[in-house]
Amino acid sequence: MAVFPKRKFVGAADANKFGVRYRALMAKHPFLLFGLPFMTVIIGGSFVLTPAAAIRYERQDRKVRQMTREEELGVGKTGRKVDIREEYYRLASKDLDDWEQKRVKRLRGESDGVL
């Protein structure tokens, strides 16, 4: 019975190709030829992408900024200066006991909530 060799037969034409030599060396040194370049790409990509992401978020922050209270009130076309005390006294001076409850018209087919 014949014994099969552990090493595969490599023809003379394939012996000098890069892929064949790389596979043979990788079998001997897997971390050096696969693991180390892989980790280098991952860590290097992290350093390259961090500033790119920061630029993205800074640009978004420039577009969306926090408005002051006066700017919020002035956004509408009829914006006016509002004083809380003035609004309180204006509402308190109205007769709050004289009001009537009215139902809102419903759309056709919509339940009116009456049992």
KEVEXDO-75489 format. One record per residue (C-alpha): x, y, z; residue number from 1. Coordinates in pm, 1 decimal, padded with zeros to 6 digits, m for minus. Layout:
BEGIN
<vexgu><X>X</X><Y>Y</Y><Z>Z</Z><torse>NUM</torse></vexgu>
...
***
This chain:
BEGIN
<vexgu><X>00000.0</X><Y>00000.0</Y><Z>00000.0</Z><torse>1</torse></vexgu>
<vexgu><X>00132.9</X><Y>00343.2</Y><Z>m00101.6</Z><torse>2</torse></vexgu>
<vexgu><X>00189.0</X><Y>00620.3</Y><Z>00148.4</Z><torse>3</torse></vexgu>
<vexgu><X>00064.3</X><Y>00964.2</Y><Z>00046.2</Z><torse>4</torse></vexgu>
<vexgu><X>00304.8</X><Y>01250.6</Y><Z>00110.4</Z><torse>5</torse></vexgu>
<vexgu><X>00200.2</X><Y>01540.8</Y><Z>00335.3</Z><torse>6</torse></vexgu>
<vexgu><X>00321.0</X><Y>01803.1</Y><Z>00090.7</Z><torse>7</torse></vexgu>
<vexgu><X>00110.7</X><Y>01860.9</Y><Z>m00217.6</Z><torse>8</torse></vexgu>
<vexgu><X>00266.3</X><Y>01836.9</Y><Z>m00558.2</Z><torse>9</torse></vexgu>
<vexgu><X>00335.3</X><Y>02175.9</Y><Z>m00711.4</Z><torse>10</torse></vexgu>
<vexgu><X>00414.6</X><Y>02182.3</Y><Z>m01079.5</Z><torse>11</torse></vexgu>
<vexgu><X>00707.2</X><Y>02381.5</Y><Z>m01219.9</Z><torse>12</torse></vexgu>
<vexgu><X>00470.2</X><Y>02634.1</Y><Z>m01385.9</Z><torse>13</torse></vexgu>
<vexgu><X>00285.2</X><Y>02707.7</Y><Z>m01061.3</Z><torse>14</torse></vexgu>
<vexgu><X>00590.2</X><Y>02712.0</Y><Z>m00831.3</Z><torse>15</torse></vexgu>
<vexgu><X>00676.5</X><Y>03076.6</Y><Z>m00895.9</Z><torse>16</torse></vexgu>
<vexgu><X>00326.2</X><Y>03224.9</Y><Z>m00873.9</Z><torse>17</torse></vexgu>
<vexgu><X>00259.3</X><Y>03469.3</Y><Z>m00588.2</Z><torse>18</torse></vexgu>
<vexgu><X>m00054.5</X><Y>03292.9</Y><Z>m00463.1</Z><torse>19</torse></vexgu>
<vexgu><X>00115.7</X><Y>02956.9</Y><Z>m00431.0</Z><torse>20</torse></vexgu>
<vexgu><X>00412.6</X><Y>03102.0</Y><Z>m00243.4</Z><torse>21</torse></vexgu>
<vexgu><X>00183.1</X><Y>03310.2</Y><Z>m00020.1</Z><torse>22</torse></vexgu>
<vexgu><X>m00027.5</X><Y>03006.5</Y><Z>00071.7</Z><torse>23</torse></vexgu>
<vexgu><X>00280.7</X><Y>02806.7</Y><Z>00157.5</Z><torse>24</torse></vexgu>
<vexgu><X>00422.1</X><Y>03083.2</Y><Z>00377.4</Z><torse>25</torse></vexgu>
<vexgu><X>00083.9</X><Y>03144.7</Y><Z>00540.2</Z><torse>26</torse></vexgu>
<vexgu><X>00065.5</X><Y>02784.1</Y><Z>00647.8</Z><torse>27</torse></vexgu>
<vexgu><X>00392.4</X><Y>02839.6</Y><Z>00836.0</Z><torse>28</torse></vexgu>
<vexgu><X>00325.4</X><Y>03192.9</Y><Z>00971.6</Z><torse>29</torse></vexgu>
<vexgu><X>m00051.8</X><Y>03257.0</Y><Z>00981.3</Z><torse>30</torse></vexgu>
<vexgu><X>m00050.1</X><Y>03551.1</Y><Z>01225.1</Z><torse>31</torse></vexgu>
<vexgu><X>00233.5</X><Y>03735.2</Y><Z>01055.2</Z><torse>32</torse></vexgu>
<vexgu><X>00083.4</X><Y>03712.6</Y><Z>00705.5</Z><torse>33</torse></vexgu>
<vexgu><X>m00291.1</X><Y>03733.2</Y><Z>00784.2</Z><torse>34</torse></vexgu>
<vexgu><X>m00362.3</X><Y>03842.0</Y><Z>01142.0</Z><torse>35</torse></vexgu>
<vexgu><X>m00118.5</X><Y>04131.8</Y><Z>01163.7</Z><torse>36</torse></vexgu>
<vexgu><X>m00225.8</X><Y>04300.7</Y><Z>00836.7</Z><torse>37</torse></vexgu>
<vexgu><X>m00592.3</X><Y>04249.0</Y><Z>00930.9</Z><torse>38</torse></vexgu>
<vexgu><X>m00548.0</X><Y>04412.1</Y><Z>01272.0</Z><torse>39</torse></vexgu>
<vexgu><X>m00345.6</X><Y>04695.6</Y><Z>01115.4</Z><torse>40</torse></vexgu>
<vexgu><X>m00627.2</X><Y>04772.8</Y><Z>00871.8</Z><torse>41</torse></vexgu>
<vexgu><X>m00890.3</X><Y>04766.9</Y><Z>01149.0</Z><torse>42</torse></vexgu>
<vexgu><X>m00693.5</X><Y>04992.7</Y><Z>01386.3</Z><torse>43</torse></vexgu>
<vexgu><X>m00576.8</X><Y>05224.8</Y><Z>01106.6</Z><torse>44</torse></vexgu>
<vexgu><X>m00932.9</X><Y>05253.9</Y><Z>00976.7</Z><torse>45</torse></vexgu>
<vexgu><X>m01047.0</X><Y>05354.1</Y><Z>01322.9</Z><torse>46</torse></vexgu>
<vexgu><X>m00795.5</X><Y>05641.0</Y><Z>01329.5</Z><torse>47</torse></vexgu>
<vexgu><X>m00893.2</X><Y>05751.6</Y><Z>00978.9</Z><torse>48</torse></vexgu>
<vexgu><X>m01271.3</X><Y>05732.9</Y><Z>01029.6</Z><torse>49</torse></vexgu>
<vexgu><X>m01282.0</X><Y>05908.0</Y><Z>01368.9</Z><torse>50</torse></vexgu>
<vexgu><X>m01205.4</X><Y>06257.9</Y><Z>01230.3</Z><torse>51</torse></vexgu>
<vexgu><X>m01439.4</X><Y>06196.5</Y><Z>00936.7</Z><torse>52</torse></vexgu>
<vexgu><X>m01725.7</X><Y>06115.5</Y><Z>01174.7</Z><torse>53</torse></vexgu>
<vexgu><X>m01641.2</X><Y>06421.3</Y><Z>01386.9</Z><torse>54</torse></vexgu>
<vexgu><X>m01661.3</X><Y>06645.7</Y><Z>01079.6</Z><torse>55</torse></vexgu>
<vexgu><X>m02000.9</X><Y>06496.7</Y><Z>00995.6</Z><torse>56</torse></vexgu>
<vexgu><X>m02143.8</X><Y>06564.7</Y><Z>01341.5</Z><torse>57</torse></vexgu>
<vexgu><X>m01993.5</X><Y>06915.6</Y><Z>01356.8</Z><torse>58</torse></vexgu>
<vexgu><X>m02160.3</X><Y>07003.8</Y><Z>01027.5</Z><torse>59</torse></vexgu>
<vexgu><X>m02492.3</X><Y>06870.3</Y><Z>01160.1</Z><torse>60</torse></vexgu>
<vexgu><X>m02450.3</X><Y>07076.8</Y><Z>01477.6</Z><torse>61</torse></vexgu>
<vexgu><X>m02397.6</X><Y>07391.7</Y><Z>01271.0</Z><torse>62</torse></vexgu>
<vexgu><X>m02727.8</X><Y>07329.0</Y><Z>01092.6</Z><torse>63</torse></vexgu>
<vexgu><X>m02924.3</X><Y>07249.7</Y><Z>01408.2</Z><torse>64</torse></vexgu>
<vexgu><X>m02857.1</X><Y>07490.2</Y><Z>01691.7</Z><torse>65</torse></vexgu>
<vexgu><X>m03044.5</X><Y>07577.6</Y><Z>02005.5</Z><torse>66</torse></vexgu>
<vexgu><X>m03265.1</X><Y>07884.5</Y><Z>01978.3</Z><torse>67</torse></vexgu>
<vexgu><X>m03307.1</X><Y>08142.0</Y><Z>02250.4</Z><torse>68</torse></vexgu>
<vexgu><X>m03650.6</X><Y>08212.3</Y><Z>02395.4</Z><torse>69</torse></vexgu>
<vexgu><X>m03679.4</X><Y>08539.9</Y><Z>02202.0</Z><torse>70</torse></vexgu>
<vexgu><X>m03593.0</X><Y>08367.4</Y><Z>01874.5</Z><torse>71</torse></vexgu>
<vexgu><X>m03856.4</X><Y>08101.5</Y><Z>01940.7</Z><torse>72</torse></vexgu>
<vexgu><X>m04122.5</X><Y>08365.3</Y><Z>01990.7</Z><torse>73</torse></vexgu>
<vexgu><X>m04011.1</X><Y>08555.9</Y><Z>01683.3</Z><torse>74</torse></vexgu>
<vexgu><X>m04027.4</X><Y>08254.4</Y><Z>01451.4</Z><torse>75</torse></vexgu>
<vexgu><X>m04398.2</X><Y>08294.4</Y><Z>01378.1</Z><torse>76</torse></vexgu>
<vexgu><X>m04518.5</X><Y>08579.3</Y><Z>01158.0</Z><torse>77</torse></vexgu>
<vexgu><X>m04723.2</X><Y>08724.2</Y><Z>01443.3</Z><torse>78</torse></vexgu>
<vexgu><X>m04454.9</X><Y>08676.6</Y><Z>01707.0</Z><torse>79</torse></vexgu>
<vexgu><X>m04462.3</X><Y>08931.5</Y><Z>01985.2</Z><torse>80</torse></vexgu>
<vexgu><X>m04280.4</X><Y>08983.3</Y><Z>02310.5</Z><torse>81</torse></vexgu>
<vexgu><X>m04448.4</X><Y>08781.4</Y><Z>02583.3</Z><torse>82</torse></vexgu>
<vexgu><X>m04436.1</X><Y>08859.9</Y><Z>02950.6</Z><torse>83</torse></vexgu>
<vexgu><X>m04564.5</X><Y>08584.8</Y><Z>03179.2</Z><torse>84</torse></vexgu>
<vexgu><X>m04711.3</X><Y>08828.7</Y><Z>03433.3</Z><torse>85</torse></vexgu>
<vexgu><X>m04893.6</X><Y>09022.5</Y><Z>03162.9</Z><torse>86</torse></vexgu>
<vexgu><X>m05042.4</X><Y>08701.6</Y><Z>03018.1</Z><torse>87</torse></vexgu>
<vexgu><X>m05154.1</X><Y>08589.4</Y><Z>03363.8</Z><torse>88</torse></vexgu>
<vexgu><X>m05339.2</X><Y>08911.9</Y><Z>03436.1</Z><torse>89</torse></vexgu>
<vexgu><X>m05486.2</X><Y>08921.4</Y><Z>03085.6</Z><torse>90</torse></vexgu>
<vexgu><X>m05630.8</X><Y>08571.3</Y><Z>03126.9</Z><torse>91</torse></vexgu>
<vexgu><X>m05737.9</X><Y>08629.8</Y><Z>03486.8</Z><torse>92</torse></vexgu>
<vexgu><X>m05934.9</X><Y>08939.3</Y><Z>03388.2</Z><torse>93</torse></vexgu>
<vexgu><X>m06160.4</X><Y>08732.2</Y><Z>03157.2</Z><torse>94</torse></vexgu>
<vexgu><X>m06473.2</X><Y>08580.6</Y><Z>03300.2</Z><torse>95</torse></vexgu>
<vexgu><X>m06372.3</X><Y>08214.3</Y><Z>03323.8</Z><torse>96</torse></vexgu>
<vexgu><X>m06710.0</X><Y>08103.4</Y><Z>03465.8</Z><torse>97</torse></vexgu>
<vexgu><X>m06908.7</X><Y>08207.3</Y><Z>03158.8</Z><torse>98</torse></vexgu>
<vexgu><X>m06835.0</X><Y>07945.7</Y><Z>02893.8</Z><torse>99</torse></vexgu>
<vexgu><X>m07023.6</X><Y>07685.0</Y><Z>02696.7</Z><torse>100</torse></vexgu>
<vexgu><X>m06907.3</X><Y>07339.4</Y><Z>02594.7</Z><torse>101</torse></vexgu>
<vexgu><X>m06954.7</X><Y>07269.0</Y><Z>02222.9</Z><torse>102</torse></vexgu>
<vexgu><X>m06900.0</X><Y>06941.8</Y><Z>02040.4</Z><torse>103</torse></vexgu>
<vexgu><X>m06670.6</X><Y>06930.6</Y><Z>01743.2</Z><torse>104</torse></vexgu>
<vexgu><X>m06825.2</X><Y>06816.9</Y><Z>01416.0</Z><torse>105</torse></vexgu>
<vexgu><X>m06712.0</X><Y>06467.2</Y><Z>01324.5</Z><torse>106</torse></vexgu>
<vexgu><X>m06621.2</X><Y>06342.5</Y><Z>00980.6</Z><torse>107</torse></vexgu>
<vexgu><X>m06870.0</X><Y>06116.9</Y><Z>00806.1</Z><torse>108</torse></vexgu>
<vexgu><X>m06834.0</X><Y>05760.1</Y><Z>00934.0</Z><torse>109</torse></vexgu>
<vexgu><X>m06625.0</X><Y>05862.8</Y><Z>01233.6</Z><torse>110</torse></vexgu>
<vexgu><X>m06744.5</X><Y>05754.5</Y><Z>01577.2</Z><torse>111</torse></vexgu>
<vexgu><X>m06872.3</X><Y>06046.1</Y><Z>01782.8</Z><torse>112</torse></vexgu>
<vexgu><X>m06797.6</X><Y>05875.9</Y><Z>02114.0</Z><torse>113</torse></vexgu>
<vexgu><X>m07159.3</X><Y>05878.6</Y><Z>02233.6</Z><torse>114</torse></vexgu>
<vexgu><X>m07266.8</X><Y>05545.6</Y><Z>02382.5</Z><torse>115</torse></vexgu>
***
